[in-house]
Amino acid sequence: MKKFDKQITTIIGKDAVCHGALSAPGSVRIDGMVEGDVTITGALVVGPSGKITGNVEAASAVIGGEINGNIVAPEKTELTPDAKVIGDIKTGVIVIDEKAVFQGKCDMSHGEEESSEETDETASEETEESKENDGEENKKEPED
């Protein structure tokens, strides 16, 4: 496991089992098992013995264990050689070691997809309005 540069404020030990959602401020390291969604405001580190069954949201993630669920980490997601992720990943930057297992899709759109969808919606609304206005103008009878 690579050196981690942010201070970890919460640790779930190797023999710990958490049933239900886990939410914590700061950075968290999980070496035990969590059965539920995990929401972290900082970085998440899942050690080689760590296992999460549920969706994960964190600023960044370094995965060395197993996750069965989707990951949202806007900054960066790293899968180390022992990582096994079964689920989709949405992140800004992804690093996948050649021995890591990843089954799912990866979205690195950096918000581009959302802004283009908004632009498309705005354009269709403007087009519909202009069609309505054109229709009204065409209905006007010529003045004598």
ChimeraX attribute file (.defattr): number of C-alpha atoms within 10 A of each C-alpha:
attribute: neighborCount
match mode: 1-to-1
recipient: residues
	/A:1	13
	/A:2	7
	/A:3	5
	/A:4	10
	/A:5	7
	/A:6	12
	/A:7	11
	/A:8	15
	/A:9	13
	/A:10	14
	/A:11	15
	/A:12	18
	/A:13	15
	/A:14	15
	/A:15	10
	/A:16	13
	/A:17	16
	/A:18	13
	/A:19	11
	/A:20	13
	/A:21	14
	/A:22	14
	/A:23	15
	/A:24	14
	/A:25	13
	/A:26	17
	/A:27	21
	/A:28	25
	/A:29	20
	/A:30	24
	/A:31	23
	/A:32	21
	/A:33	23
	/A:34	22
	/A:35	17
	/A:36	17
	/A:37	18
	/A:38	20
	/A:39	19
	/A:40	20
	/A:41	16
	/A:42	20
	/A:43	26
	/A:44	27
	/A:45	23
	/A:46	27
	/A:47	23
	/A:48	20
	/A:49	17
	/A:50	25
	/A:51	25
	/A:52	24
	/A:53	19
	/A:54	18
	/A:55	19
	/A:56	24
	/A:57	21
	/A:58	27
	/A:59	20
	/A:60	25
	/A:61	28
	/A:62	22
	/A:63	28
	/A:64	26
	/A:65	25
	/A:66	23
	/A:67	24
	/A:68	18
	/A:69	18
	/A:70	21
	/A:71	24
	/A:72	21
	/A:73	26
	/A:74	20
	/A:75	16
	/A:76	19
	/A:77	25
	/A:78	20
	/A:79	24
	/A:80	23
	/A:81	17
	/A:82	17
	/A:83	26
	/A:84	21
	/A:85	23
	/A:86	18
	/A:87	17
	/A:88	18
	/A:89	23
	/A:90	21
	/A:91	24
	/A:92	18
	/A:93	16
	/A:94	19
	/A:95	11
	/A:96	15
	/A:97	14
	/A:98	9
	/A:99	12
	/A:100	17
	/A:101	17
	/A:102	19
	/A:103	12
	/A:104	12
	/A:105	12
	/A:106	15
	/A:107	15
	/A:108	16
	/A:109	13
	/A:110	14
	/A:111	12
	/A:112	10
	/A:113	12
	/A:114	11
	/A:115	11
	/A:116	11
	/A:117	11
	/A:118	12
	/A:119	12
	/A:120	12
	/A:121	12
	/A:122	12
	/A:123	12
	/A:124	12
	/A:125	12
	/A:126	12
	/A:127	12
	/A:128	12
	/A:129	12
	/A:130	12
	/A:131	12
	/A:132	12
	/A:133	12
	/A:134	11
	/A:135	11
	/A:136	10
	/A:137	10
	/A:138	10
	/A:139	9
	/A:140	8
	/A:141	7
	/A:142	6
	/A:143	4
	/A:144	3
